[in-house]
Each structure stands twice: as C-alpha cells, then as structure tokens.
Amino acid sequence: MSKYNAKGDKVEQIKYDNSGTQKERMVYEYTADGKCTAEIKYDEFNKLEKKTVIEYNSFGKRAKETTYDAKGKVKSQKKVEYITE
C-alpha cells in the first residue's frame, strides 16, 4: 500500500505478507520542489531500521547518499559522479 502527497510524491509504502501482517514500512521526505531527501525504513514492528539521507549537486542530480542505522551511526556512503562530454 502506498500513500502520496498532494504533489503526487510517494510519502509512505507499506509491504504486507500474504496474511496481511506488515513486513516493512518506508517513509519518504521531500524538499518543497519535490526532491527526495530521505528514505526511512521501519521493520514489521515500526521500529527504525535505517535512514538514508540524499544530497543533490548544483544541477539537481543526486550527489551523495548516506545511510544511518537505527542508532544514527553511518552504515554506508555512496557518492555519485556524472561524466559529461
């Protein structure tokens, strides 16, 4: 099941198993202009698993993604580079 804001951006997605029990929940945060700035994952008990913070470059493209565990410790970082010709 997915929920969207007035702009049409997905703000929440819940996945269920065949018996209807929640398996995970994702929450998405956006800037005023519609860029996703965070993806937050919760487990079947709505306990925080991880949060990915997304940063953009001056061209509006994804530049960096930092994923934190439930305690706020950095789990991973991904930097994105674009090659232009």
Backbone hydrogen bonds, N-H to C=O, Kabsch-Sander energy under -0.5 kcal/mol:
donor,donor_aa,acceptor,acceptor_aa,energy
3,K,12,E,-2.8
5,N,9,D,-2.4
8,G,5,N,-1.8
11,V,3,K,-2.6
12,E,3,K,-1.5
13,Q,26,M,-2.5
14,I,1,M,-3.1
15,K,24,E,-2.5
17,D,21,T,-2.4
20,G,17,D,-1.9
23,K,15,K,-3.7
24,E,15,K,-1.4
25,R,42,Y,-2.0
26,M,13,Q,-3.1
27,V,40,I,-2.6
28,Y,11,V,-1.9
29,E,38,A,-2.2
31,T,35,K,-2.1
34,G,31,T,-1.8
37,T,29,E,-2.8
38,A,29,E,-1.3
39,E,52,T,-2.3
40,I,27,V,-3.1
41,K,39,E,-0.5
41,K,50,K,-2.9
42,Y,25,R,-3.1
43,D,47,K,-2.5
46,N,43,D,-2.1
49,E,41,K,-3.2
50,K,41,K,-1.5
51,K,68,Y,-2.1
52,T,39,E,-2.9
53,V,51,K,-0.6
53,V,66,T,-3.1
54,I,37,T,-2.5
55,E,64,K,-3.1
57,N,61,K,-2.8
60,G,57,N,-2.0
63,A,55,E,-3.1
64,K,55,E,-1.6
65,E,78,K,-2.7
66,T,53,V,-2.4
67,T,76,S,-2.9
68,Y,51,K,-3.1
69,D,73,K,-2.7
70,A,49,E,-0.7
72,G,69,D,-1.9
75,K,67,T,-3.6
76,S,67,T,-1.5
78,K,65,E,-2.7
80,V,63,A,-2.7
84,T,82,Y,-0.6
